[in-house]
């Protein structure tokens, strides 16, 4: 198939690229994927160039790059006169962000392991995990009236209605 022919509908482009049709539309709305031609029926028509771009976006998302970072990488990818140092700079900045997130997740894991170890895990209602979650970020009560100290014994806590 000639890469310039736009013979694929969105479902076919989704299957070939590994990106859902919904996400293809989303990426188009964010201008990560250029607007594509439409058939007389109004359906989008894609070519292999768009599929390749979608694969690039998918791989970038798989590596955890943000939408702005992907936009930057796409610009660099399309610019044949780019300096590879610019690409490396984006990648290394992302590596630093990943390292920070990994450390945050390790801290969360340690906290949850400690809380789970302190929980009896039996029929008793006392639960250090829930007690900790009910505290504010600095270990102080969050000031809400749903805690066990303010409920009458044997009553159910009502969940707030979300709209």
C-alpha positions, 0 to 999 in steps of 0.5 A, a space after each residue: 500500500 502506498 503510504 500516501 493513500 488514505 484508505 483506512 478508516 478509524 477502526 483499521 487505523 486503530 487496529 494497525 496502530 494499537 491505539 483505540 479509535 477514541 484515543 485517535 480522536 483525542 490525539 487529533 483534538 490535541 493536535 498530536 495527529 494532524 487533521 485527516 481527510 474525510 470521505 464524502 460520507 464524513 468518515 475520517 480516512 487515514 494513511 500509513 503515515 498517520 498509523 506510524 505517527 499513532 504508533 510513535 504516540 503509543 510507544 511514547 505513552 507506554 514509556 510514560 511521556 506526558 502529552 506536552 512531552 509527546 508533542 515536543 518529541 513529535 516536533 523533533 521527530 518530524 524535524 530532520 534538522 534536529 539535534 539529537 541532543 534536544 531529544 536526549 534532553 527530553 528523555 533524560 528529563 523524563 528519566 529524572 521524573 520517573 526516578 522521583 515517582 519511583 521514590 514516591 511509590 517506594 515510600 507509599 509501599 513502605 507506608 502501606 506495608 507498615 500499616 498492613 503489618 499493624 492491622 490485626 486483620 481479624 473480626 475486630 472493628 479497629 483498623 490502623 489502616 483506616 485510622 491512618 487514612 482518616 488523618 490529615 497529611 500531617 497525622 492530624 485528624 482531618 476535621 471531618 464529622 464522619 470519624 468513629 468518634 462522632 458517630 453513634 455506636 451501631 450507626 452506618 456512615 452515609 456516603 456523600 452524594 457526588 454529582 
